[in-house]
Amino acid sequence: MKHKSIVENVAKIIFTVCAVVAIFAVLSITIYMFLKGAPAFFKVGVLNLLFGTKWAPTAADPSYGILYIILTSIIGTAVSILIGVPIALLTAVFLTEVSNKKLSAVVQPAVELLAAIPSVIYGLLGLMILNPVLYKLEKHVFANSATHQFTGGSNLLAAIIVLAIMILPTVINMSVSSIQAVPQQMRAASLALGATKIQTIFKVTVPAAKSGIMTGIVLGIGRALGEAMAINMVAGGTVSVQLSAFPYHTARQ
């Protein structure tokens, strides 16, 4: 008993130290960002920074408006979620409720492996494969346009597609875990009442797992918002919104 008590006390001390270090690290980063960022707010002005439409930090007369950066981030994330979430949810339903065990045993580890791929790899693949395809599509769509600024495939559409692919593993894995956690008795009761398998999936199983599914969606949104490297590679450093050519716009100003 004495040995067990010593081990527990040591573990408690270790966990406490780890928690304090983690909290201290977060506070240090927050304070550092505030101290380094606050002068910019005072020099440029909060309104000019948040609502300015021109980003030219290296110009003779520099401008630091980030409105378009905010808008493109929101638009790109929202559209990628609208595309990626239904695909991810249906994939999770297929893996857990429809496919046989042999197929699930092959596909699910592959999906988990996708989550471990660095964002720069997604960006590189998008740059080498996706951008040329989108450029050909862009030339076909705007073949007769005299005003369109061609992007070479580096546009918001490329960013949306890459983001949608990147969030798939996160949402799929969380959804699969949540659906698998639904008690089998709920499925059996639904089928016993005369519901079909599809009705049971979408009327019973998925609603019962909605908490975990929503968690996966939130994590997917977090990853979409945080992936700067891949988006910068495939979108050409987009910082403007030209709705007349949406989503074929770029900002190489």
Residue pairs with C-beta under 8 A, 6 or more apart in sequence:
40 49
40 64
41 49
44 64
48 64
48 65
49 64
49 65
49 66
50 66
50 67
50 70
51 65
51 67
52 63
52 64
52 65
52 66
52 67
53 65
53 67
53 68
53 240
54 63
54 65
55 63
55 64
55 65
55 66
55 68
55 69
55 239
55 251
55 253
56 62
56 63
56 253
57 63
57 64
66 239
68 239
68 240
68 241
68 251
69 239
71 241
72 156
72 159
72 235
72 238
72 239
72 240
72 241
73 225
75 156
75 241
76 156
76 159
76 160
76 163
76 224
76 231
76 235
77 163
77 221
77 224
77 225
79 160
79 164
79 247
80 159
80 160
80 161
80 163
80 164
80 167
80 224
81 164
81 167
81 217
81 220
81 221
81 224
83 160
83 161
83 164
84 163
84 164
84 165
84 167
84 168
84 171
84 220
85 167
85 171
85 217
85 220
87 164
87 168
88 167
88 168
88 171
88 172
88 175
88 216
88 220
89 171
89 175
89 206
89 213
91 111
91 168
91 172
92 171
92 172
92 175
92 176
92 179
92 213
93 175
93 179
93 201
93 205
93 206
95 104
95 107
95 108
95 111
95 172
95 176
96 104
96 176
96 179
96 180
97 179
97 197
97 201
97 205
99 107
108 176
111 168
111 169
111 172
111 173
112 169
112 173
114 168
114 169
115 169
115 170
115 173
119 166
119 227
119 229
119 230
120 229
120 230
120 233
122 162
122 165
122 166
122 227
122 230
123 162
123 229
123 230
123 231
123 232
123 233
123 234
124 233
126 158
126 161
126 162
126 230
126 233
126 234
127 233
127 234
130 153
130 158
130 161
130 162
130 234
131 152
131 153
131 154
131 158
131 234
132 153
133 153
134 153
134 155
134 157
134 158
135 150
135 151
135 152
135 153
136 153
138 150
138 151
138 153
138 155
138 248
139 150
141 248
142 148
142 150
142 245
142 248
148 245
148 248
149 242
149 245
149 249
149 250
151 236
151 248
151 249
151 250
152 236
152 250
154 234
154 235
154 236
154 238
154 250
155 235
155 236
155 238
155 247
155 248
155 249
155 250
156 235
156 238
156 246
156 247
156 248
156 249
157 247
157 248
158 234
158 235
159 231
159 234
159 235
159 238
160 247
162 230
162 231
162 234
163 224
163 227
163 230
163 231
166 223
166 224
166 227
166 230
167 220
167 221
167 223
167 224
170 216
170 219
170 220
170 223
171 213
171 216
171 217
171 219
171 220
172 216
173 216
174 212
174 213
174 215
174 216
174 219
175 209
175 212
175 213
175 216
177 212
178 209
178 210
178 211
178 212
178 213
178 215
178 216
179 205
179 206
179 209
179 212
179 213
181 209
181 212
182 204
182 205
182 208
182 209
186 204
186 205
186 208
187 200
187 204
187 205
190 199
190 200
190 203
190 204
191 197
191 200
195 203
195 204
206 213
235 250
236 250
236 251
236 252
237 250
237 251
237 252
238 249
238 250
238 251
239 251
239 253
240 249
240 250
240 251
240 253
241 249
242 249
